[in-house]
């Protein structure tokens, strides 16, 4: 649990009632939406632990849907998120998960828009803070506290060097990096937390690198 300052402990500016069940949930939904890159047409949301038992009373469902609409935790539209999603034609399925999960406030979000899909799993750890545990089937960690570059690529020699060199040439500083792969020389994914968000030109340069499939930014601030 990485609290950076006293305001993380007190809690964020938000539409209540709970920093864990509402603010953190909105941030998780928003992170999944930004990983997809567009507003989803369908969402499967699997809730675990405390999330699964109390989501109706704490507004976790509305917060997650608001995040999928790219609302921040303090957006006054959060209480009406379900109506807005319905107006946009978004279908949403809530289910309770079973088995092992790493935190009482844990959720898995699967999104679809046409042929594009995304999946994010994470936890709301208190004070509106989140921990990302998985992205698109990869075991990856992220805090959501900094602009996060997510790059899908092949597990090939020199890919990480090319990505980090591109960031350095763009004067972007790396604070944290995590990498996972499905197999040797197979599909891989890298997440990089940066001090500032890269502009679209930088993303385009990264996507043009050899063996890179896609690059997106998750920026919750």
C-alpha positions in Angstrom: 0.0 0.0 0.0 1.7 3.2 -1.2 0.3 6.3 0.4 2.3 9.3 -0.9 0.9 12.0 1.5 -1.6 12.7 4.2 -4.3 13.6 1.7 -4.3 10.0 0.4 -5.1 8.8 4.0 -7.8 11.4 4.7 -9.4 10.6 1.4 -10.0 12.3 -2.0 -12.5 14.9 -3.2 -15.4 12.6 -4.1 -19.1 11.9 -4.4 -19.7 9.6 -1.4 -20.4 7.6 0.6 -17.1 5.7 0.8 -13.6 6.4 -0.4 -13.0 2.6 -0.6 -16.3 1.5 -2.1 -17.0 4.6 -4.2 -13.9 6.7 -5.0 -11.6 3.7 -5.5 -14.3 1.9 -7.5 -14.7 4.9 -9.8 -10.9 5.0 -10.4 -10.8 1.2 -11.2 -13.7 1.6 -13.7 -12.0 4.6 -15.3 -8.7 2.8 -15.5 -10.4 -0.1 -17.4 -12.1 2.4 -19.7 -8.8 4.0 -20.6 -7.2 0.7 -21.1 -9.9 -0.1 -23.7 -9.4 3.3 -25.2 -13.1 4.0 -26.0 -16.4 3.9 -24.3 -17.4 0.2 -24.0 -20.6 -1.2 -25.4 -20.6 -4.0 -22.9 -19.1 -4.6 -19.5 -18.9 -7.7 -17.4 -18.1 -6.7 -13.8 -17.2 -9.5 -11.3 -17.1 -8.4 -7.7 -15.3 -10.1 -4.8 -15.3 -9.9 -1.1 -16.7 -6.8 0.5 -17.4 -5.3 -2.9 -19.7 -8.3 -3.7 -21.5 -8.1 -0.4 -22.2 -4.4 -0.1 -22.0 -2.8 -3.5 -25.6 -1.8 -3.7 -25.6 0.1 -0.4 -22.3 1.8 -0.9 -22.9 2.8 -4.5 -20.0 0.7 -5.8 -22.0 -0.3 -8.9 -22.7 3.3 -9.8 -19.1 4.3 -9.2 -17.8 1.5 -11.4 -20.2 2.4 -14.2 -19.3 6.1 -13.8 -15.7 5.2 -14.2 -16.5 3.3 -17.4 -18.0 6.6 -18.6 -14.7 8.3 -17.7 -16.1 10.1 -14.7 -13.7 11.1 -11.9 -14.6 10.2 -8.3 -15.8 13.8 -7.6 -18.0 14.1 -10.8 -21.5 15.1 -9.8 -22.9 12.9 -12.5 -21.9 9.7 -10.7 -25.3 9.1 -9.0 -26.9 9.1 -12.5 -24.2 6.9 -14.2 -26.5 3.9 -14.8 -29.1 6.1 -16.6 -26.4 7.7 -18.8 -24.9 4.3 -19.6 -28.3 3.0 -20.6 -28.8 6.1 -22.7 -25.6 5.4 -24.5 -26.7 1.8 -25.1 -24.1 0.2 -22.8 -25.0 -3.2 -21.4 -23.6 -4.1 -18.0 -23.6 -7.5 -16.2 -22.7 -7.6 -12.5 -21.7 -11.0 -11.0 -20.2 -12.2 -7.7 -16.9 -13.9 -8.0 -15.6 -16.9 -6.1 -12.2 -18.4 -5.3 -9.1 -16.7 -4.1 -8.7 -12.9 -4.4 -5.9 -10.7 -3.1 -8.0 -8.0 -1.3 -11.5 -7.6 0.2 -12.4 -4.8 -2.3 -11.5 -6.6 -5.5 -13.1 -6.4 -8.9 -12.5 -7.8 -12.4 -13.7 -5.7 -15.3 -14.1 -7.1 -18.8 -15.0 -4.6 -21.6 -15.9 -4.9 -25.2 -16.5 -2.4 -28.0 -16.8 -4.1 -31.4 -13.8 -6.3 -31.8 -11.8 -4.4 -29.2 -11.6 -5.9 -25.7 -9.8 -5.1 -22.5 -9.7 -6.6 -19.0 -8.5 -5.1 -15.8 -8.5 -6.5 -12.3 -7.7 -4.5 -9.2 -8.5 -3.5 -5.7 -9.6 -0.4 -3.8 -7.1 -0.2 -0.9 -8.5 2.8 1.0 -8.5 6.5 0.8 -9.6 6.4 -2.8 -6.3 4.6 -3.7 -6.2 1.6 -6.0 -3.9 -1.3 -6.9 -4.0 -2.7 -10.4 -3.2 -6.4 -10.3 -3.8 -7.5 -13.9 -4.2 -6.0 -17.4 -5.4 -8.0 -20.4 -4.5 -11.3 -18.8 -1.0 -10.2 -17.7 0.2 -10.2 -14.1 1.1 -6.5 -13.8 1.1 -4.0 -11.0 0.2 -0.3 -11.0 -0.9 2.3 -8.5 -3.0 4.6 -10.7 -1.3 7.6 -9.0 0.8 8.5 -12.0 0.2 8.6 -15.7 0.7 5.0 -16.7 1.8 3.8 -20.2 0.6 0.3 -21.1 2.4 -1.2 -24.1 1.4 -4.6 -25.7 4.2 -6.1 -27.6 6.1 -9.3 -28.5 8.7 -10.7 -26.1 11.6 -9.8 -28.4 15.1 -8.6 -27.7 15.5 -4.8 -27.6 11.8 -3.9 -27.3 12.1 -2.5 -23.8 15.3 -0.6 -24.7 13.4 1.0 -27.7 10.5 2.0 -25.5 12.6 3.5 -22.7 14.8 5.3 -25.2 11.8 6.8 -26.9 10.5 8.0 -23.5 14.0 9.4 -22.6 14.2 11.3 -25.9 10.8 12.8 -25.1 12.1 13.9 -21.7 9.7 11.6 -19.8 10.9 10.2 -16.5 10.1 6.7 -15.4 9.0 6.1 -11.8 8.1 2.4 -12.0 8.0 -0.3 -14.5 6.5 -3.9 -14.6 6.7 -6.5 -17.4 4.9 -9.8 -17.9 4.8 -12.3 -20.8 2.6 -15.2 -21.7 5.5 -17.3 -23.1 9.1 -16.9 -24.2 9.1 -14.9 -27.5 5.3 -14.7 -27.2 2.9 -12.0 -26.2 4.0 -9.5 -23.6 2.9 -6.4 -21.9 4.8 -3.6 -20.1 3.4 -0.9 -17.8 5.4 2.2 -17.0 4.4 4.9 -14.5 5.7 8.3 -15.6 6.0 11.7 -13.9 4.0 13.3 -16.7 1.6 12.0 -19.4 3.0 11.4 -22.9 1.4 13.3 -25.8 -0.2 11.4 -28.7 3.0 11.9 -30.8 5.0 9.9 -28.3 2.4 7.1 -28.3 2.5 7.0 -32.1 6.3 6.7 -32.0 6.1 3.8 -29.6 3.4 2.0 -31.7 5.7 2.3 -34.7 8.5 0.5 -32.9 9.3 -3.1 -34.0 7.3 -5.7 -32.3 5.0 -3.2 -30.6 1.2 -3.8 -31.1 -0.5 -1.1 -29.1 0.3 1.7 -26.6 -2.3 3.5 -24.4 -2.1 5.8 -21.4 -4.1 5.5 -18.2 -4.2 8.9 -16.6 -6.6 9.2 -13.6 -5.7 12.8 -12.6 
